[in-house]
Amino acid sequence: MSEAQTLEVILAHSAGTCFGVQGAIDIAEQNRKPILGPLVHNNKTVSDLAAQGIPILERYTGLEKLKGEGLKEVIITAHGYPKELKEKLKESGIKFHDATCPVLLKWVYSKIEYFEGQGYHVVIVGNPDHAEIIASRTYGQKTHVVYSEEEIDQLPANLEKVVAICQTTITRDKFEHLVNYMRKTKYPHLKAVDTRCKPVKNQQEAVEMLAKWVDAMIIIGGFNSSNTTNLARLAKKFLPNTTYHVDSADMIKLEWLDGVHNLGLGAGTSTPKAQIKEVQQRIADIYPGKILFRQESREGEILDANFTPRDEF
Ligand code: SF4
């Protein structure tokens, strides 16, 4: 690589913290009470909160332990919390500040309740071990969770009214694939409602748009973040050998930029904007040639990005 080369670093049109994550951070910072689990799936955000003196507890800490430690107030994370555990907290007099994303509270849970009220069995397509799904499934009486064809094979065959919804962060491809499989093998009249949230849809679309034409992609965000991991998976469909998922700027290696003229950047909904800037700065620090920072618009135009590396201040 030489100083004569130019690299364009193009940020996806939608990247970084969504309103649900920002709202959760605001609730945590305003109330400063112990949090039941990682507030969002981003290590930097969680360690910043811990560094402010806010304790991060086990997600499903038992009531006895909470009471034993004399805790009177806790914070529920952005992913939601099982209905019965919320009720138990209330009954035992422990106040909770609910940082559950409004998309779950006002949209997903009410959809589950609505469809059950209409006599449907609700199948949630999502990771059964993810905190969002562990919580969401408790808002219905007749919910099933599937994340693979094998799990669909285990569903009862004789259900009449069935509706499929999905984890807010799943990819459209995965949801559609499993819905089609269910229609083919179990429920030909299955109703399907895409409950991915808008920020996730926007970011998936933005990463796909970029990955189709750039030489390499860096996806920024926690390895435990479902939506960030899915963004990396999406980018890999187009760039199987030159997609990199990082959760901190110092992971980026100069050799990744070898032969790259256009580098795309994507970031999950739990990735702070500051972390995106750290990645841009790291690239500016290690790349020997000229760098142009850009952002792709929703319409596909390439605009000047709102980022100036330190050297140019
Ligand atoms: S990704 Fe969607 S569901 Fe999750 S916190 Fe953000 S807006 Fe809410």
Residues whose N, C-alpha, C, O or C-beta is under 5 A from the ligand:
A	BS01	SF4	C18 G20 V21 A78 C101 V103 T168 C197 P199 T269
